[in-house]
Structures are given as C-alpha cells and as structure tokens.
C-alpha cells in the first residue's frame, strides 16, 4: 500500500513542479521532478541499501543514467525527498544495478 500512496504523492508534486518548467535543465526539457516518476519501481531499493533493485528499477536507472547529471538531479529532487527517499541510499542504486558509468556521491552534490 505504501508504494501506491507514495507514487500518488509523487505524481501530485510533479504536476505542481511542472507548472513553471519550460527551460532545459539537467534532464533536458523535462524537470528532474517529472523524470523522478520513472524511478517509481525503485521505491523499495531506496528504502533498503542492502536490497537488490528490481529489473524494472535498474532499467529506469540505466536509461536516466545516460545523463549522470540528470540522474543526480532526480535522486536529489524535491519529488524524491517528498516521497521519503533518502539521498544517501538512493545514490547507491546505480552501483547495485551494476551501472558502469555511474555518478559517485561526491559528483552528486556531495551526497
């Protein structure tokens, strides 16, 4: 039940964040908050740093991670924080997904 509630909260917050997002940022024309919705399958992996992320989570991380600055922005976004995601745990997901060219903590805003 918690993932559904969190996902609904994230969707609402992302909709609010999109109202002023017209310019390109770390994730191109989409805001980091909007792209964060694609990481919904990673909710359980973001709670437990020892868990193995699902294949759908890793697929999303690999896709978003094609732009390391976007991946960092997503993991540190307001949407992620509002969903209760801990940045210090979230930043370990790319490593747990065996992502070779992943952002390292100090490259993600010191987190």
C-alpha positions in Angstrom: 0.0 0.0 0.0 2.8 2.4 0.8 4.3 2.4 -2.7 0.9 3.4 -4.1 0.5 6.2 -1.7 4.0 7.4 -2.3 3.5 7.2 -6.1 0.3 9.2 -5.9 2.0 11.9 -3.8 5.0 12.0 -6.2 2.6 12.4 -9.1 0.8 15.3 -7.5 4.0 17.0 -6.5 5.5 16.5 -10.0 2.4 18.1 -11.5 2.8 21.1 -9.3 6.5 21.3 -10.2 5.8 21.2 -13.9 3.8 24.4 -13.9 7.0 26.5 -14.2 9.3 24.2 -16.1 9.8 25.5 -19.6 13.5 25.7 -19.9 16.0 22.9 -20.4 17.8 21.6 -17.3 19.8 18.6 -16.2 17.2 16.3 -17.7 16.6 18.3 -20.9 13.2 19.8 -21.3 11.7 17.6 -18.6 12.1 18.6 -15.0 14.0 16.3 -12.6 10.8 16.0 -10.6 9.0 14.7 -13.7 11.7 12.3 -14.6 11.7 11.1 -10.9 8.4 9.4 -11.6 10.2 6.9 -13.9 12.0 5.7 -10.8 8.8 4.5 -9.1 10.0 0.9 -9.3 13.0 1.8 -7.2 10.9 2.8 -4.1 11.9 -0.4 -2.1 15.5 -0.2 -3.2 15.6 3.4 -2.0 14.5 2.3 1.5 17.0 -0.5 2.0 20.6 -0.1 0.9 21.1 -3.9 1.2 18.3 -4.8 -1.2 18.7 -5.9 -4.8 16.8 -3.5 -7.0 14.2 -4.9 -9.4 15.0 -5.3 -13.1 12.5 -2.5 -13.9 14.2 -0.2 -11.4 17.6 -1.0 -12.9 16.3 -0.5 -16.4 15.0 3.0 -15.4 18.2 3.9 -13.7 20.3 2.8 -16.8 18.0 4.9 -19.1 18.1 8.0 -16.9 21.8 7.4 -16.1 22.7 8.1 -19.7 22.9 11.6 -18.4 24.7 11.3 -15.0 23.8 14.9 -14.1 20.1 14.1 -14.7 20.3 11.0 -12.6 21.8 13.1 -9.7 19.2 15.8 -10.1 16.4 13.1 -10.0 17.8 11.4 -6.9 18.2 14.8 -5.1 14.9 16.2 -6.4 12.1 17.6 -4.3 9.9 14.8 -5.6 12.3 12.2 -4.3 12.5 14.0 -0.9 8.7 14.3 -0.7 8.4 10.6 -1.3 10.7 10.0 1.7 13.7 8.9 -0.4 17.0 9.2 1.5 19.6 10.6 -1.0 22.4 8.7 0.7 20.6 5.4 0.0 19.2 6.4 -3.5 22.7 7.2 -4.7 23.7 3.6 -4.1 21.1 2.2 -6.5 23.2 2.7 -9.7 26.0 0.7 -8.1 23.6 -2.0 -7.0 22.3 -2.1 -10.6 25.9 -2.7 -11.8 25.9 0.6 -13.8 29.4 1.1 -15.0 29.4 4.8 -15.7 27.5 6.0 -12.7 27.7 9.2 -10.7 29.7 8.8 -7.5 28.5 10.5 -4.3 30.8 13.5 -4.5 29.7 14.1 -8.0 26.1 14.3 -6.9 26.1 17.5 -4.8 28.3 16.0 -2.1 25.6 13.4 -1.1 
